[in-house]
Amino acid sequence: MTERAGTTYAARMAVSSLMVPLGTQAPEFSVPDVSGRTVRLDDFAPAPALLVAFLCNHCPYVRHIEAELGRVLSRYPSIAVVGICTNDADAYPDDRPERLAEQARRASWTFPYLVDSDQTVGRAYDAACTPDFFLYDAQRRLAYRGAFDESTPGNGKPVTGALLAEAISQVLAGERVPEPHRPSMGCSIKWRS
């Protein structure tokens, strides 16, 4: 398969995030990470902001931004970040825990990467695609939901993380992130039948 063919396939399968209403409270979760350690929403209570990122290993949209995501987040050490894979790993073996752990190493991700095998967290957050970003303020109210930047596989725009970085900066400064927020675009979450 050529790069162009892969890009065409990815573009055909793309869906956008659902744009959950701002101010929505972060749903609770208690989910194992790729090493089997249970991670809970309350674990991040002291942080001034929380980014919940729905990610996976097999999606070309996530792979397109994964290295830059690690670089952008390294500039904001005070925020809490959690990655969550909600995909059906039986149908998509590249999204099994061991492959997610490989991805985290490859992309220099230092945040916990959770395995939402029963898909309850993805449903509670109304995640629709990978990547799908939900940024919460100190009170865990949704302050930003949307795209990493304007780049997608094959559109020729640079991967910068500018939209997410600006939102993080605004939340940390106690400011509102002005709308409209650009929806995230990526592969649909692979729900179990």
N, C-alpha and C positions, 0 to 999 in steps of 0.2 A: 504494500500500500504506500503510495507516495504521500509526501507532506500535504500536498494540495488535496488529495482525496481524503486524508484524515481530517483536515480542516473543514472540508465540505460536509463530511459526516457529522462532525462536532456541531457545526452551525445548524444543521437540520434537526439535531436532537436538543437544542438549547431551550431552556425555559428561564423565566425571570422569577426573582423573589416575590413573595406575596405582599410585601410592604405592610407589615404588622403595624398597628397604630402606635405612634410615639406616646410615651408615658406608660405603656404596658409594663407591668411588673415581670421581672425575670422568673420564669417557672422554676420550681425546685427540681433538683436532680440528685441522684446517687447512683453512679455508674462506674464500672471498672475502667481503668486506663489500659493501655496495651500490655502492661506488665501484670495486670490483675489487681492492682491497688485501687480501692474504691475512692472516688473523688465526689465531693458534694458541693453544691452551690455555696453552702455556709463556709467552706474552706477558704473562700475568697473574700470574706466579710470585711477585712481591714482595708482592702484596696480601694483607691479613689474612683476606679472605673473597672468594668469587666467587659472583655470582648469574648463573645461566644461565636466561634467560627465552625460552620458545618463544612467539613472537608472530606476528601477521600483520596485514595491513591490512584485509582484507575482513570479518573476524569481528566481529559486534556485541558480543561479550563483551570483546574486546580494546579496541574503540573506547570501550566503557563506562568503562574504567579508564585509558585511555592518558594523559590529562593528569595525573591524580593519581599515576600511576606515575612520571612525570618529576619531580613535586614531592617525592614520598617519597624517591626515590633521591638527589635533590640534598641531602638532609639527611645522607647517608652518603658523603662524598667519599673515604674511605679504601678502600671496597670496590671491587672490579672488577665490572663488569657487562657482559654480552654478550647481545644479543638475537639470536635465530635464527629465520628463517622457513624451515620445512621443506615448506610446502605446494607442491603441483604448480601452478606459476605458468602453465603452458599451459592448464590447466583453470580457473584462477582468476586472470585477468589483473590484478586489483587487487593481487596479491601479487608482481608483477614488481619487479625492483630499483628502477626509477625511482619506482614508486608507494610502495614501502617508504621510500625516501628522503624523499618528500613527507610520509609519516606521521611519520617521525622529527622533521622540522622542525615540523610541526603540533603534536606532543605535547611538544616541547622535550626530546627524548631526546638525550643527549650521548654515549651508549655506542655501541660498534660494533654494527651491525645486519648480521648475516651471512645469506647466501643459500645454503641447504643444498639446492642443486638436485638432487643425486643422492640425497638423503634419508638418507644414511648416519649423519649426526650425530643426527638425530631418532630413528632406530632404536637407535643406541648408547645414548642417554640414556633410552630407553623413554618418549619424549614421546607423549602421547595426545591432547592438546587445546590450544587456544589460548584464553587464556593457560595456560601450564604453567610453574611456577617451581621451580627446583632451586638451593638455597643450600648452598654448600660452605664448610667451614672452611679455616684456613690450610694444612692438610695435604691439602686437596681431597677430604675425606671428606664425604659428604652429611650435612648437619645439619638441613635442613628441606626438605620438598617439600609443596607445598600451595597454598592459596588466597591471593590478595591481601588479601581481606577477606570479609565476609559478603554483599556486594552482588553482584547479577547484574541484567542488564537486566530491568526490570519488577517486581522484588521489593520496591521501595520503600525498601530499606535504603541509607544513605548510603555513598558511595565514600570510604573513608578510608585504605585500605592498612594498616590496623592489624595484621592478622595477619602480613604480611610484615615490616613495620617492627619489630614486637616480636621476630620471629625474627632479624632482622639485628642488633638491639641485643644479644640474648643471645649470638649467635655472636661478635660483636666483644668481648664481656665474657668470653669463654672458657667460657660456660655451655652446658649442653645445652638444646635447645628441647624442652620437655616435650610428650609425646604425650598424646592423639591430635592429629594435624595434620589440619585440615579439607582434604579434597581440593579441588584446583582444579576448576572446571567451565567448559566452553566448547565451542566448535565442535571437532569431531574434526579431527585432522591430515588433510589431503587427500593421501593416498598415491597414488602412480602405480600404474596397474594392473600 
